[in-house]
Amino acid sequence: MKRMGQGLLVGAVLAAMVGGAALLGRAAPPADDGWPPIEVLDPGPTGQRVEAPGVFANVFPAAGEGPHPAILLLGGSEGGLGRANLHTALDLQARGFTVLQLAYFGAPGLPEQLVRIPLETFDRGLEHLARLPGVDPGRIAVMGASKGAEAALLVASRRSDVRAVVAGMPSSVVWPGLDREAGGRSLHSSWTAGGAELAAMPFSDWNTAEGIISLYRSIEDPARAADAERAAIPVERVRAPVMLVCGEAETLWPACPMARQVATRAAARGGPEVAVLAFREAGHAVFGPPLAADNPFRERLAMMGGTVDGNAAAREDGWPRVIAFLDTHLTGGRASDATTPP
């Protein structure tokens, strides 16, 4: 396929991906350019909006007297402050965690595209979270999904104050950015540090039969090993335990192969303990709190791989294990004092 046509098709597929990332409620109609609009949702009655220098977020304080464990929560390519992470934040808040749902593009004062995002954005988010009343700065985790998982692992590789990392549908490398105005793909990296772009893994050629995941097959190509090493997330620098959640039937990017690459690299290079939860019949909707049977999105869980029942079962099984992981590493193994979240 010619590069221009490929770019337009990638943009259309990524638009579907972004729309699917909402996960809850009625999807917003696409804008004139075919992309669903970026959501910047209010936090609701149990949260607060944060607009501090370099930080745009919703914060969800844990109830009761502190100090409480806390979580920096990162969304994916949907941008802004979307409803999938709002649902996750409310669940975590109900379990006794203070949560900062941080925007890193597509919100006031931030880049419009997921291109060349400064990793210092996440540093500021962590520092703001650590200063919040009632937060124990010694018990902070980072959690992200999809591109947010890529960011979460990068953030944890740069900081010694992160106590646990949870990454859903993760990446083992830095990938190029996503630019809606350019039809989807960018020629630039997703991330910068100190103003310099991080090396990014080149995409593979587009395969129409396989779809968008074909672009990411370069990570599984032994002939691209040098590229993968240049773009690798240095998980060996992480000083916190890591949990990765993925679906083997994913059709967006090869999250389970990349999760196993992260675990292999960590083990080979003296990195942290890495647990991989892989679910055979789940796809890109594998991660997050379970959805109620009457949730209107439940029947769309299979839109990026796996089956509806497979994704739903993965969330039913995986989310309690995520919470147990957080309890172990942030609360010393004591269960979070919460009733069943909404």
LOFI-965887 format. One record per residue (C-alpha): residue number from 1; y, z negated, x. Coordinates in nm, 4 decimals, padded with zeros to 6 digits. Layout:
<nodes>
   num          Y          Z          X
   NUM          Y          Z          X
...
</nodes>
This chain:
<nodes>
   num          Y          Z          X
     1    00.0000    00.0000    00.0000
     2    00.3489    00.0772    00.1286
     3    00.5504   -00.2229    00.2442
     4    00.8168   -00.1923   -00.0272
     5    00.5647   -00.1627   -00.3083
     6    00.3649   -00.4465   -00.1617
     7    00.6727   -00.6681   -00.1520
     8    00.7514   -00.6045   -00.5159
     9    00.3948   -00.6754   -00.6190
    10    00.3874   -00.9926   -00.4122
    11    00.7072   -01.0995   -00.5846
    12    00.5505   -01.0485   -00.9253
    13    00.2409   -01.2451   -00.8307
    14    00.4448   -01.5241   -00.6751
    15    00.6503   -01.5384   -00.9935
    16    00.3295   -01.6050   -01.1823
    17    00.2419   -01.8704   -00.9258
    18    00.5765   -02.0441   -00.9650
    19    00.5449   -02.0368   -01.3406
    20    00.1978   -02.1843   -01.3149
    21    00.3245   -02.4621   -01.0907
    22    00.5020   -02.6192   -01.3877
    23    00.1600   -02.7439   -01.5056
    24    00.2945   -02.9187   -01.8097
    25    00.4597   -02.8346   -02.1340
    26    00.5970   -02.4986   -02.2425
    27    00.6728   -02.2608   -01.9572
    28    01.0304   -02.1405   -01.9286
    29    01.0835   -01.7696   -01.9958
    30    01.1297   -01.5524   -01.6879
    31    01.4768   -01.4520   -01.5784
    32    01.5871   -01.0875   -01.5661
    33    01.4433   -01.0509   -01.2153
    34    01.0968   -01.1590   -01.3338
    35    01.1016   -01.5041   -01.1734
    36    01.0800   -01.8197   -01.3843
    37    01.4019   -02.0171   -01.3436
    38    01.3954   -02.3120   -01.1086
    39    01.3930   -02.6408   -01.2989
    40    01.6122   -02.9347   -01.2011
    41    01.4961   -03.1902   -01.4553
    42    01.6536   -03.5237   -01.5372
    43    01.4391   -03.8181   -01.4313
    44    01.4201   -03.9701   -01.7777
    45    01.4572   -04.3332   -01.8795
    46    01.2567   -04.4859   -01.5927
    47    01.4243   -04.2895   -01.3137
    48    01.7603   -04.2235   -01.1520
    49    01.9267   -03.9174   -01.0030
    50    02.0149   -03.9383   -00.6337
    51    02.2955   -03.7241   -00.4928
    52    02.3604   -03.8602   -00.1463
    53    02.4676   -03.6695    00.1669
    54    02.1862   -03.4260    00.2353
    55    01.9620   -03.5737   -00.0350
    56    01.9128   -03.4428   -00.3895
    57    01.6305   -03.6212   -00.5677
    58    01.5017   -03.8204   -00.8590
    59    01.3936   -04.1746   -00.7793
    60    01.1472   -04.3754   -00.9863
    61    01.1610   -04.7453   -00.8908
    62    00.8502   -04.9560   -00.9314
    63    00.8854   -05.2315   -01.1888
    64    00.9020   -05.5965   -01.0927
    65    00.9982   -05.7763   -00.7775
    66    00.9379   -05.6017   -00.4481
    67    00.8816   -05.5182   -00.1823
    68    00.6879   -05.2204   -00.3157
    69    00.5001   -04.9404   -00.1408
    70    00.6760   -04.6082   -00.1744
    71    00.6011   -04.2362   -00.1773
    72    00.8070   -03.9342   -00.0772
    73    00.6906   -03.6682   -00.3250
    74    00.7301   -03.2973   -00.2438
    75    00.6855   -03.0055   -00.4812
    76    00.5871   -02.6524   -00.3918
    77    00.7312   -02.3056   -00.4297
    78    00.8603   -02.3822   -00.7791
    79    01.1632   -02.5433   -00.6119
    80    01.4157   -02.7794   -00.7646
    81    01.2830   -03.0892   -00.9390
    82    01.0083   -02.9546   -01.1626
    83    00.7936   -03.0991   -01.4355
    84    00.4623   -03.1038   -01.2441
    85    00.6024   -03.3484   -00.9908
    86    00.7856   -03.5380   -01.2637
    87    00.4481   -03.5995   -01.4278
    88    00.3036   -03.7099   -01.0940
    89    00.6012   -03.9345   -01.0170
    90    00.5740   -04.1132   -01.3510
    91    00.2031   -04.1714   -01.2977
    92    00.2624   -04.3181   -00.9513
    93    00.5538   -04.5286   -01.0723
    94    00.3337   -04.6797   -01.3435
    95    00.0851   -04.7795   -01.0740
    96    00.3392   -04.9813   -00.8768
    97    00.4795   -04.7268   -00.6308
    98    00.8478   -04.6419   -00.5931
    99    00.8685   -04.2627   -00.5801
   100    01.1386   -04.0333   -00.4442
   101    01.0884   -03.6824   -00.5871
   102    01.2830   -03.4847   -00.3297
   103    01.4261   -03.1367   -00.3804
   104    01.4405   -02.9202   -00.0687
   105    01.5555   -02.5872   -00.2136
   106    01.6818   -02.4584   -00.5451
   107    01.9067   -02.7562   -00.6229
   108    02.2759   -02.8382   -00.5699
   109    02.3761   -02.8448   -00.2044
   110    02.0430   -02.7027   -00.0856
   111    01.9207   -02.3562    00.0175
   112    01.8593   -02.1195   -00.2707
   113    01.5349   -01.9821   -00.1256
   114    01.2297   -02.1356    00.0405
   115    01.3379   -01.9909    00.3749
   116    01.4352   -02.1728    00.6949
   117    01.4320   -02.5155    00.5294
   118    01.5376   -02.7798    00.7838
   119    01.2699   -03.0426    00.8346
   120    01.5595   -03.2833    00.8748
   121    01.5912   -03.2620    00.4938
   122    01.2695   -03.4614    00.4681
   123    01.3828   -03.7044    00.7361
   124    01.6889   -03.7830    00.5247
   125    01.4690   -03.8264    00.2190
   126    01.2426   -04.0732    00.3984
   127    01.5369   -04.2669    00.5350
   128    01.6980   -04.2865    00.1906
   129    01.3702   -04.4034    00.0381
   130    01.3261   -04.6734    00.3031
   131    01.6718   -04.8147    00.2224
   132    01.6189   -04.8404   -00.1524
   133    01.6201   -05.1930   -00.2984
   134    01.2694   -05.3248   -00.3489
   135    01.1034   -05.0780   -00.1092
   136    00.8961   -05.1977    00.1833
   137    00.9964   -04.9558    00.4626
   138    00.6704   -05.0310    00.6410
   139    00.4591   -04.8951    00.3534
   140    00.5701   -04.5377    00.2865
   141    00.3462   -04.2363    00.2243
   142    00.4218   -03.8659    00.1983
   143    00.2587   -03.6594   -00.0768
   144    00.2952   -03.2853   -00.1353
   145    00.1222   -02.9955   -00.3041
   146    00.0937   -02.6314   -00.1938
   147    00.4079   -02.5519    00.0127
   148    00.4915   -02.9195   -00.0299
   149    00.1579   -03.0011    00.1355
   150    00.2528   -02.7774    00.4275
   151    00.5790   -02.9706    00.4526
   152    00.4120   -03.3105    00.4141
   153    00.1817   -03.2515    00.7097
   154    00.4701   -03.1250    00.9219
   155    00.6832   -03.4272    00.8310
   156    00.4043   -03.6702    00.9158
   157    00.3509   -03.4978    01.2519
   158    00.7123   -03.5795    01.3432
   159    00.7387   -03.9409    01.2329
   160    00.5628   -04.2638    01.3216
   161    00.6799   -04.4529    01.0122
   162    00.4596   -04.2655    00.7629
   163    00.1589   -04.4791    00.6693
   164   -00.0466   -04.2294    00.4660
   165   -00.0437   -03.8582    00.3854
   166   -00.1818   -03.6891    00.0731
   167   -00.1759   -03.3091    00.0609
   168   -00.2999   -03.1018   -00.2311
   169   -00.3954   -02.7368   -00.1705
   170   -00.2864   -02.7723    00.1936
   171   -00.2143   -02.5315    00.4759
   172   -00.3221   -02.5640    00.8376
   173   -00.0323   -02.3511    00.9643
   174    00.3312   -02.2713    00.8997
   175    00.3695   -01.9587    00.6841
   176    00.6682   -01.7295    00.6353
   177    00.9211   -01.8241    00.3720
   178    00.9396   -01.7080    00.0112
   179    01.2564   -01.5257   -00.0914
   180    01.2966   -01.4412   -00.4588
   181    01.5880   -01.2095   -00.3862
   182    01.3765   -01.0090   -00.1416
   183    01.0819   -00.9637   -00.3782
   184    00.8800   -01.2596   -00.2544
   185    00.8113   -01.2564    00.1178
   186    01.0617   -01.3368    00.3898
   187    01.0797   -01.2201    00.7500
   188    01.1758   -01.5757    00.8447
   189    00.9747   -01.8948    00.8724
   190    00.9642   -02.1434    00.5888
   191    01.0907   -02.4215    00.8153
   192    01.3255   -02.5047    01.1009
   193    01.3566   -02.8048    01.3302
   194    01.6729   -02.8668    01.5274
   195    01.8040   -02.5351    01.3984
   196    01.5146   -02.3321    01.5457
   197    01.2580   -02.1563    01.3293
   198    00.9023   -02.2835    01.3511
   199    00.6536   -02.0151    01.4477
   200    00.4906   -01.8712    01.1360
   201    00.1487   -01.7208    01.0801
   202    00.1736   -01.3473    01.0056
   203    00.0348   -01.2296    00.6746
   204   -00.2679   -01.0056    00.6471
   205   -00.2506   -00.6668    00.4800
   206   -00.2446   -00.6613    00.1029
   207   -00.5781   -00.6030   -00.0702
   208   -00.5280   -00.5029   -00.4323
   209   -00.8784   -00.6049   -00.5361
   210   -00.8368   -00.9574   -00.4016
   211   -00.4707   -01.0136   -00.4853
   212   -00.2302   -01.2586   -00.3301
   213   -00.4918   -01.4583   -00.1398
   214   -00.5522   -01.1473    00.0706
   215   -00.2156   -01.2022    00.2407
   216   -00.3374   -01.5371    00.3707
   217   -00.6754   -01.4171    00.4994
   218   -00.5250   -01.3854    00.8477
   219   -00.5917   -01.7565    00.8909
   220   -00.9661   -01.6854    00.8684
   221   -00.9610   -01.3888    01.1087
   222   -01.0922   -01.4797    01.4573
   223   -00.8860   -01.1927    01.6001
   224   -00.5706   -01.3793    01.4890
   225   -00.6633   -01.7052    01.6621
   226   -00.3651   -01.6862    01.8996
   227   -00.1270   -01.6422    01.6068
   228   -00.2899   -01.9348    01.4282
   229   -00.2532   -02.1578    01.7338
   230    00.1172   -02.0738    01.7665
   231    00.1777   -02.1511    01.3993
   232   -00.0582   -02.4499    01.3728
   233    00.0645   -02.7713    01.2177
   234    00.0143   -03.0275    01.4989
   235   -00.1899   -03.2689    01.2902
   236   -00.3014   -03.4439    01.6092
   237    00.0480   -03.5976    01.6215
   238    00.0093   -03.7616    01.2804
   239   -00.0323   -04.1362    01.3125
   240   -00.1452   -04.2009    00.9562
   241   -00.4683   -04.1351    00.7680
   242   -00.4718   -03.8070    00.5768
   243   -00.6340   -03.7046    00.2489
   244   -00.6571   -03.3345    00.1597
   245   -00.7533   -03.2068   -00.1870
   246   -00.8548   -02.8464   -00.2505
   247   -01.0441   -02.6136   -00.4814
   248   -01.3107   -02.3842   -00.3382
   249   -01.2381   -02.1227   -00.6094
   250   -00.8681   -02.0982   -00.5246
   251   -00.7142   -01.7524   -00.5640
   252   -00.3650   -01.8209   -00.4262
   253   -00.4386   -01.9111   -00.0649
   254   -00.7548   -02.0354    00.1123
   255   -00.6739   -02.4043    00.0794
   256   -01.0259   -02.5369    00.1438
   257   -01.0813   -02.3337    00.4623
   258   -00.7375   -02.4462    00.5801
   259   -00.8123   -02.8089    00.4878
   260   -01.1260   -02.7947    00.7005
   261   -00.9242   -02.6432    00.9853
   262   -00.6857   -02.9404    00.9668
   263   -00.9770   -03.1855    00.9777
   264   -01.1448   -03.0028    01.2670
   265   -00.8245   -02.9920    01.4710
   266   -00.7562   -03.3618    01.4102
   267   -01.1077   -03.4581    01.5187
   268   -01.1021   -03.2340    01.8270
   269   -00.7610   -03.3464    01.9494
   270   -00.7644   -03.7187    01.8901
   271   -00.5705   -03.7008    01.5642
   272   -00.5922   -03.9135    01.2522
   273   -00.8820   -03.9682    01.0173
   274   -00.8819   -03.6793    00.7698
   275   -01.0702   -03.6904    00.4401
   276   -01.1239   -03.3612    00.2557
   277   -01.1962   -03.3595   -00.1180
   278   -01.3198   -03.0107   -00.2040
   279   -01.4113   -02.9155   -00.5605
   280   -01.6353   -02.6128   -00.6093
   281   -01.5136   -02.4932   -00.9503
   282   -01.1425   -02.5721   -00.9079
   283   -00.8507   -02.3600   -00.7915
   284   -00.4791   -02.4123   -00.7303
   285   -00.4547   -02.6574   -01.0227
   286   -00.7002   -02.8963   -00.8555
   287   -00.4460   -03.1642   -00.7648
   288   -00.2580   -03.4200   -00.9712
   289   -00.3033   -03.6668   -01.2545
   290   -00.5498   -03.5643   -01.5234
   291   -00.4144   -03.3764   -01.8212
   292   -00.4756   -03.4965   -02.1758
   293   -00.7078   -03.2815   -02.3853
   294   -00.4181   -03.1782   -02.6096
   295   -00.1814   -03.0897   -02.3235
   296   -00.0748   -02.7284   -02.3844
   297   -00.1209   -02.6379   -02.0183
   298   -00.4829   -02.7500   -02.0006
   299   -00.6129   -02.4119   -02.1111
   300   -00.4131   -02.2479   -01.8281
   301   -00.5648   -02.4592   -01.5509
   302   -00.7773   -02.1660   -01.4355
   303   -00.4885   -01.9217   -01.3888
   304   -00.5039   -01.9556   -01.0082
   305   -00.8764   -01.9937   -00.9641
   306   -01.1753   -02.1878   -01.0867
   307   -01.2496   -02.2700   -01.4478
   308   -01.0578   -02.4782   -01.6983
   309   -01.3317   -02.7396   -01.7021
   310   -01.3696   -02.7252   -01.3242
   311   -01.0014   -02.7910   -01.2599
   312   -00.9845   -03.0584   -01.5290
   313   -01.2909   -03.2337   -01.3879
   314   -01.1494   -03.2151   -01.0341
   315   -00.8337   -03.3906   -01.1460
   316   -01.0342   -03.6532   -01.3361
   317   -01.2446   -03.7199   -01.0259
   318   -00.9927   -03.6590   -00.7500
   319   -00.6845   -03.8436   -00.8725
   320   -00.8466   -04.1904   -00.8849
   321   -00.9680   -04.1282   -00.5292
   322   -00.6132   -04.0385   -00.4243
   323   -00.4876   -04.3613   -00.5797
   324   -00.7615   -04.5614   -00.4080
   325   -00.6639   -04.4000   -00.0761
   326   -00.3009   -04.4984   -00.1284
   327   -00.4010   -04.8501   -00.2310
   328   -00.6128   -04.8890    00.0817
   329   -00.3428   -04.7768    00.3220
   330   -00.0292   -04.9024    00.1474
   331   -00.1420   -05.2176   -00.0325
   332   -00.4327   -05.3357    00.1814
   333   -00.6932   -05.2312   -00.0729
   334   -00.5486   -05.4189   -00.3677
   335   -00.5464   -05.2083   -00.6824
   336   -00.2059   -05.1036   -00.8122
   337   -00.0910   -05.3262   -01.0944
   338   -00.0685   -05.0672   -01.3657
   339   -00.1983   -04.9894   -01.7049
   340   -00.3215   -04.6377   -01.7699
   341   -00.0147   -04.4161   -01.7137
   342    00.1025   -04.1805   -01.9880
</nodes>
